[in-house]
Amino acid sequence: MRAMDGTRPRAGTYQAIENPWNLSPAELAACEAFAQAGCYKLAASATGLSQRTLEQHTGVAHEKIGARVKMASMFVYDRWAQMNLRTRAAPAAPAGEDGPR
């Protein structure tokens, strides 16, 4: 799968990410690809996986997330991923500095 900057994440990127639904690395990757692309066809093209494989992985993720509609579960995943990545990327203030005054 290609990131927004056109690079590919290295293998195993999704193994270290803990999530509240215990999604597997393959399910995380499928959800991320679908969230980035917006449809299975584009997500399959970006990842190199078949459209059916992505449908299977997102279907299992949908059941684990527990939303009524698959698109709702992808929305829940996307919001969680954005919040998770934002908190990971926020730099810590250096010791002794509280920020601007």
Backbone as a printed PyTorch tensor [residue, N CA C, xyz], in Angstrom:
tensor([[[  0.8370,  -1.1550,   0.0000],
         [  0.0000,   0.0000,   0.0000],
         [  0.8870,   1.2230,   0.0000]],

        [[  0.4870,   2.2440,  -0.6910],
         [  1.2680,   3.4690,  -0.7640],
         [  0.7050,   4.4960,   0.2030]],

        [[  1.5920,   5.1590,   0.8880],
         [  1.1930,   6.2290,   1.7850],
         [  0.8750,   7.4630,   0.9470]],

        [[  0.3880,   8.4900,   1.5880],
         [  0.0200,   9.7100,   0.8870],
         [  1.2140,  10.3370,   0.1620]],

        [[  2.4200,  10.1360,   0.6720],
         [  3.6020,  10.7100,   0.0300],
         [  4.1610,   9.8100,  -1.0710]],

        [[  3.4990,   8.6900,  -1.3650],
         [  3.9120,   7.8110,  -2.4400],
         [  4.8620,   6.7050,  -2.0310]],

        [[  5.2740,   6.6750,  -0.7710],
         [  6.1770,   5.6210,  -0.3110],
         [  5.3760,   4.4310,   0.1890]],

        [[  6.0120,   3.2980,   0.2330],
         [  5.3590,   2.0890,   0.7480],
         [  5.8420,   1.8260,   2.1610]],

        [[  4.9120,   1.4840,   3.0950],
         [  5.3730,   1.1370,   4.4430],
         [  6.1360,  -0.1750,   4.3950]],

        [[  7.0940,  -0.3300,   5.2810],
         [  7.8610,  -1.5700,   5.2860],
         [  7.0270,  -2.6990,   5.8700]],

        [[  7.4100,  -3.9190,   5.5780],
         [  6.6750,  -5.0950,   6.0480],
         [  6.6040,  -5.1020,   7.5640]],

        [[  5.4650,  -5.4860,   8.0890],
         [  5.2960,  -5.5840,   9.5290],
         [  4.9300,  -4.2810,  10.2030]],

        [[  4.6410,  -3.2460,   9.4320],
         [  4.3270,  -1.9390,  10.0010],
         [  3.1510,  -2.0220,  10.9600]],

        [[  2.1760,  -2.8210,  10.6520],
         [  0.9500,  -2.8550,  11.4320],
         [  1.0280,  -3.8050,  12.6200]],

        [[  2.1000,  -4.5600,  12.7750],
         [  2.1970,  -5.5130,  13.8790],
         [  2.3330,  -4.8150,  15.2190]],

        [[  2.9870,  -3.6740,  15.2600],
         [  3.2620,  -3.0140,  16.5230],
         [  2.1050,  -2.1400,  17.0060]],

        [[  1.1010,  -1.9210,  16.1780],
         [  0.0060,  -1.0330,  16.5500],
         [ -1.0640,  -1.8040,  17.3040]],

        [[ -1.2220,  -1.4750,  18.5710],
         [ -2.2940,  -2.0820,  19.3520],
         [ -3.5730,  -1.3370,  19.0210]],

        [[ -4.6590,  -2.0760,  18.9650],
         [ -5.9340,  -1.4470,  18.6570],
         [ -7.0140,  -2.0510,  19.5330]],

        [[ -8.0900,  -1.3330,  19.7740],
         [ -9.1110,  -1.7940,  20.7090],
         [ -9.9280,  -2.9930,  20.2270]],

        [[ -9.7900,  -3.3660,  18.9680],
         [-10.5960,  -4.4620,  18.4300],
         [ -9.7840,  -5.7240,  18.1700]],

        [[ -8.4930,  -5.7110,  18.4630],
         [ -7.5920,  -6.8350,  18.1890],
         [ -7.5850,  -7.2190,  16.7140]],

        [[ -7.5120,  -6.2130,  15.8520],
         [ -7.4280,  -6.4830,  14.4230],
         [ -6.0430,  -7.0170,  14.0950]],

        [[ -5.9990,  -7.9730,  13.1830],
         [ -4.7180,  -8.5320,  12.7540],
         [ -3.9840,  -7.5130,  11.8860]],

        [[ -2.6930,  -7.7170,  11.6580],
         [ -1.9620,  -6.8140,  10.7740],
         [ -2.5720,  -6.7250,   9.3650]],

        [[ -3.0640,  -7.8390,   8.8480],
         [ -3.6870,  -7.8280,   7.5220],
         [ -4.9900,  -7.0260,   7.5330]],

        [[ -5.7680,  -7.1520,   8.6100],
         [ -7.0220,  -6.4000,   8.7210],
         [ -6.7410,  -4.9100,   8.8770]],

        [[ -5.7090,  -4.5590,   9.6600],
         [ -5.3290,  -3.1540,   9.7950],
         [ -4.9000,  -2.5750,   8.4460]],

        [[ -4.0850,  -3.3170,   7.7300],
         [ -3.6120,  -2.8460,   6.4250],
         [ -4.7730,  -2.6740,   5.4510]],

        [[ -5.7330,  -3.5990,   5.4650],
         [ -6.8880,  -3.4970,   4.5720],
         [ -7.7540,  -2.2990,   4.9400]],

        [[ -7.9640,  -2.0850,   6.2320],
         [ -8.7560,  -0.9340,   6.6720],
         [ -8.0660,   0.3710,   6.2920]],

        [[ -6.7630,   0.4200,   6.4780],
         [ -6.0110,   1.6230,   6.1380],
         [ -6.0620,   1.8910,   4.6370]],

        [[ -5.9040,   0.8450,   3.8450],
         [ -5.9500,   1.0060,   2.3910],
         [ -7.3220,   1.4900,   1.9450]],

        [[ -8.3750,   0.9160,   2.5270],
         [ -9.7330,   1.3250,   2.1650],
         [ -9.9840,   2.7670,   2.6070]],

        [[ -9.5260,   3.1220,   3.8090],
         [ -9.7230,   4.4770,   4.3170],
         [ -8.9920,   5.4940,   3.4340]],

        [[ -7.8030,   5.1550,   2.9460],
         [ -7.0320,   6.0660,   2.0950],
         [ -7.6360,   6.1780,   0.6980]],

        [[ -8.0430,   5.0380,   0.1310],
         [ -8.5000,   5.0230,  -1.2580],
         [ -9.9860,   5.3410,  -1.3980]],

        [[-10.7950,   4.9140,  -0.4380],
         [-12.2250,   5.1850,  -0.5070],
         [-13.0440,   4.1220,  -1.2080]],

        [[-12.3930,   3.1960,  -1.8910],
         [-13.1200,   2.0940,  -2.5270],
         [-12.1660,   0.9060,  -2.6810]],

        [[-12.7450,  -0.2670,  -2.8570],
         [-11.9430,  -1.4900,  -2.9270],
         [-11.0470,  -1.5300,  -4.1550]],

        [[-11.5560,  -1.0600,  -5.2820],
         [-10.7950,  -1.1510,  -6.5180],
         [ -9.4920,  -0.3450,  -6.4340]],

        [[ -9.5750,   0.8840,  -5.9430],
         [ -8.3730,   1.7050,  -5.8100],
         [ -7.4590,   1.1850,  -4.7090]],

        [[ -8.0540,   0.6840,  -3.6260],
         [ -7.2510,   0.1240,  -2.5340],
         [ -6.5050,  -1.1170,  -3.0110]],

        [[ -7.1490,  -1.9490,  -3.8100],
         [ -6.5030,  -3.1440,  -4.3430],
         [ -5.3500,  -2.7620,  -5.2690]],

        [[ -5.5610,  -1.7490,  -6.0760],
         [ -4.5110,  -1.2850,  -6.9750],
         [ -3.3140,  -0.7520,  -6.1870]],

        [[ -3.5830,  -0.0280,  -5.1070],
         [ -2.5020,   0.5560,  -4.3040],
         [ -1.7200,  -0.4880,  -3.5240]],

        [[ -2.3960,  -1.5400,  -3.0690],
         [ -1.7390,  -2.5400,  -2.2350],
         [ -1.1530,  -3.6990,  -3.0160]],

        [[ -1.6830,  -3.9520,  -4.1960],
         [ -1.2410,  -5.1150,  -4.9590],
         [ -1.9940,  -6.3790,  -4.5690]],

        [[ -2.9740,  -6.2450,  -3.6790],
         [ -3.8070,  -7.3770,  -3.3000],
         [ -5.0500,  -7.3980,  -4.1710]],

        [[ -5.7450,  -8.5290,  -4.1610],
         [ -6.9740,  -8.5960,  -4.9420],
         [ -8.0920,  -7.8570,  -4.2070]],

        [[ -9.0560,  -7.4200,  -4.9730],
         [-10.2050,  -6.7270,  -4.4050],
         [-10.9370,  -7.6330,  -3.4280]],

        [[-11.0410,  -8.9020,  -3.7610],
         [-11.7330,  -9.8570,  -2.8960],
         [-11.0110, -10.0420,  -1.5580]],

        [[ -9.6890, -10.0620,  -1.5790],
         [ -8.9150, -10.1870,  -0.3410],
         [ -9.1920,  -8.9960,   0.5690]],

        [[ -9.1970,  -7.8000,  -0.0060],
         [ -9.5050,  -6.6120,   0.7930],
         [-10.9300,  -6.6730,   1.3460]],

        [[-11.8580,  -7.1570,   0.5400],
         [-13.2420,  -7.2910,   1.0150],
         [-13.3230,  -8.2610,   2.1890]],

        [[-12.5760,  -9.3550,   2.1090],
         [-12.5630, -10.3360,   3.1980],
         [-11.9870,  -9.7410,   4.4770]],

        [[-10.8400,  -9.0940,   4.3710],
         [-10.1840,  -8.5280,   5.5540],
         [-11.0150,  -7.4210,   6.1880]],

        [[-11.5830,  -6.5360,   5.3600],
         [-12.4130,  -5.4730,   5.9330],
         [-13.7150,  -6.0310,   6.4870]],

        [[-14.2000,  -7.1400,   5.9290],
         [-15.4050,  -7.7800,   6.4640],
         [-15.1740,  -8.3300,   7.8600]],

        [[-14.0470,  -8.9780,   8.0710],
         [-13.7030,  -9.4930,   9.4010],
         [-13.5050,  -8.3260,  10.3730]],

        [[-12.8320,  -7.2730,   9.8980],
         [-12.6280,  -6.0900,  10.7410],
         [-13.9670,  -5.4640,  11.1070]],

        [[-14.8740,  -5.4260,  10.1600],
         [-16.2140,  -4.8840,  10.3970],
         [-16.9220,  -5.6430,  11.5180]],

        [[-16.8210,  -6.9630,  11.5010],
         [-17.4400,  -7.7790,  12.5560],
         [-16.7860,  -7.5100,  13.9070]],

        [[-15.4560,  -7.3680,  13.9300],
         [-14.7500,  -7.1150,  15.1880],
         [-15.0720,  -5.7270,  15.7470]],

        [[-15.1880,  -4.7360,  14.8620],
         [-15.4920,  -3.3780,  15.3040],
         [-16.9230,  -3.3000,  15.8060]],

        [[-17.8240,  -4.0490,  15.1890],
         [-19.1910,  -4.1550,  15.6960],
         [-20.1660,  -3.1040,  15.2130]],

        [[-19.8470,  -2.4040,  14.1490],
         [-20.7850,  -1.4300,  13.5990],
         [-21.8310,  -2.1490,  12.7470]],

        [[-22.9730,  -1.5230,  12.5720],
         [-24.0380,  -2.1520,  11.7870],
         [-23.7320,  -2.1870,  10.2970]],

        [[-23.0750,  -1.1620,   9.8130],
         [-22.7860,  -1.0220,   8.3850],
         [-21.2720,  -0.9890,   8.2010]],

        [[-20.7910,  -1.6250,   7.1440],
         [-19.3460,  -1.6980,   6.9250],
         [-18.7270,  -0.3110,   6.7920]],

        [[-19.3950,   0.6010,   6.1150],
         [-18.8460,   1.9450,   5.9620],
         [-18.7160,   2.6280,   7.3260]],

        [[-19.6470,   2.3650,   8.2310],
         [-19.5540,   2.9410,   9.5760],
         [-18.3410,   2.3910,  10.3150]],

        [[-18.0560,   1.1120,  10.1420],
         [-16.8880,   0.5390,  10.8110],
         [-15.5990,   1.1130,  10.2330]],

        [[-15.5810,   1.3980,   8.9240],
         [-14.4010,   2.0160,   8.3300],
         [-14.2440,   3.4550,   8.8350]],

        [[-15.3650,   4.1400,   9.0710],
         [-15.3250,   5.4880,   9.6280],
         [-14.7620,   5.4540,  11.0470]],

        [[-15.2270,   4.4950,  11.8540],
         [-14.7270,   4.3430,  13.2250],
         [-13.2300,   4.0530,  13.2050]],

        [[-12.8120,   3.1310,  12.3360],
         [-11.3790,   2.8100,  12.2230],
         [-10.5840,   4.0470,  11.8330]],

        [[-11.0570,   4.7860,  10.8230],
         [-10.3250,   5.9400,  10.3270],
         [-10.1610,   6.9990,  11.4170]],

        [[-11.1980,   7.2610,  12.1850],
         [-11.1110,   8.2440,  13.2650],
         [-10.1450,   7.7750,  14.3420]],

        [[-10.1800,   6.4880,  14.6650],
         [ -9.2410,   5.9430,  15.6500],
         [ -7.8040,   6.0720,  15.1430]],

        [[ -7.5900,   5.7330,  13.8720],
         [ -6.2440,   5.7840,  13.3010],
         [ -5.7200,   7.2130,  13.2830]],

        [[ -6.5570,   8.1750,  12.9160],
         [ -6.1200,   9.5680,  12.9000],
         [ -5.7550,  10.0380,  14.2970]],

        [[ -6.5760,   9.6950,  15.2810],
         [ -6.2920,  10.0980,  16.6520],
         [ -5.0210,   9.4130,  17.1600]],

        [[ -4.8650,   8.1370,  16.8670],
         [ -3.7050,   7.3720,  17.3070],
         [ -2.4330,   7.9180,  16.6820]],

        [[ -2.4510,   8.1770,  15.4020],
         [ -1.2660,   8.6690,  14.7230],
         [ -0.9420,  10.0950,  15.1540]],

        [[ -1.9660,  10.9010,  15.4140],
         [ -1.7330,  12.2760,  15.8380],
         [ -1.0620,  12.3110,  17.2040]],

        [[ -1.4990,  11.4470,  18.1270],
         [ -0.8940,  11.4430,  19.4590],
         [  0.5080,  10.8600,  19.4170]],

        [[  0.7760,   9.9270,  18.5170],
         [  2.1290,   9.3710,  18.3820],
         [  3.0800,  10.3840,  17.7810]],

        [[  2.5800,  11.2130,  16.8760],
         [  3.4330,  12.1460,  16.1560],
         [  3.6630,  13.4470,  16.9200]],

        [[  2.8680,  13.7200,  17.9520],
         [  3.0180,  14.9760,  18.6900],
         [  4.3410,  14.9750,  19.4500]],

        [[  5.2000,  15.9520,  19.1820],
         [  6.4870,  15.9850,  19.8760],
         [  6.3070,  16.4170,  21.3340]],

        [[  7.1080,  15.8370,  22.1900],
         [  7.0650,  16.2000,  23.6060],
         [  7.8590,  17.4820,  23.8020]],

        [[  7.3980,  18.3150,  24.7310],
         [  8.1080,  19.5590,  25.0330],
         [  9.4080,  19.2080,  25.7580]],

        [[ 10.4880,  19.9070,  25.4300],
         [ 11.7590,  19.6450,  26.1270],
         [ 11.6220,  19.9080,  27.6260]],

        [[ 12.3940,  19.2070,  28.4130],
         [ 12.3340,  19.3500,  29.8690],
         [ 12.6460,  20.7900,  30.2590]],

        [[ 11.8320,  21.3140,  31.1580],
         [ 12.0450,  22.6630,  31.6470],
         [ 11.3700,  23.7370,  30.8260]],

        [[ 10.7410,  23.3650,  29.7260],
         [ 10.0330,  24.3490,  28.8970],
         [  8.5600,  24.0060,  28.8890]],

        [[  7.7460,  24.9780,  29.2250],
         [  6.2970,  24.7650,  29.2370],
         [  5.6540,  25.2340,  27.9490]],

        [[  6.4380,  25.7940,  27.0710],
         [  5.8940,  26.2870,  25.8100],
         [  5.8940,  27.8010,  25.7870]],

        [[  5.2030,  28.4010,  24.8200],
         [  5.2120,  29.8590,  24.6990],
         [  4.4920,  30.5180,  25.8600]],

        [[  4.9960,  31.6920,  26.2260],
         [  4.3580,  32.4540,  27.3160],
         [  3.8520,  33.7650,  26.8060]]])
